[in-house]
Amino acid sequence: VPVKVKKDLTQSPFVELIAKSQLQLENGRLIVRYSGTESYLRIMVEDINQELALTISKNLAYNLQEQLF
């Protein structure tokens, strides 16, 4: 997700959006972090259910992007 300003992801509403997405995972992991070299927010979702991981990553990217702009 492209960003202009790297806001604190441990604050509301970001932490809640990320936690909600993590709860949707069946058996996997979710990592959200800013790129160290580019103006991007990186979202990595892995799950035993590939379709679920893709859906979660798309929804989280959309929701975080709305809050970052």
N, C-alpha and C positions, 0 to 999 in steps of 0.2 A: 504494500500500500504506500503510495507516495505521500510524503508529509512535508510541510513547510517548517513546523515547529515540533520538536520532540517533547511532548508533554509527558508528565509522570504517570506511568501505567499502573502504579500502585495506589493511585487515587481514584475516587469515584468520578465518572461512571465506568472507567476502564476496567478496574479490578472486578466489578460485578459482571460485566459482559464476558470477560475471560473465564471467570469461575462458572458462569452459567453454561458456557460452551464445554468446559471440562466435564461437567456433570453429564453431558449428553453422550460422552464416549462410552463404548461398550468395554473395550479392552485396549487402551492405547494411551497416547500422550499428546500434549499440546504445548508448544513453545511459542511465545510472543516476545519479540525483542526488536530493538532498533538496530539497523545496520550501523556498523562502526565507520564505514567509509562513504555511504551514500545517504541521501535523504529518503529513506524507506523504512517502513515498519514491516518486519518479516514475521510471517505466520507459518508455523509448521504443525501439521496435524497428522498423526499416524494412528491407525486403528485397524483391528482385525477385519472390520467391515469397511472396505475401500470407499463405497458409495457414501456411507455415513461420514467418513473423514472429509470427503470432498464437500459435502453439504455443509458440515460444520465450518470448514475453512472459508467457504464462500460467504456464509451468513456472518461469521465473525469479522471478516474483512470489510463487508458492507457496513456493519454496525459500528466498527471502530473508525472507519473512514468518515462516517457521518459525524462522529464526535470530535474528530481531529480537525475538521474544517469549519 
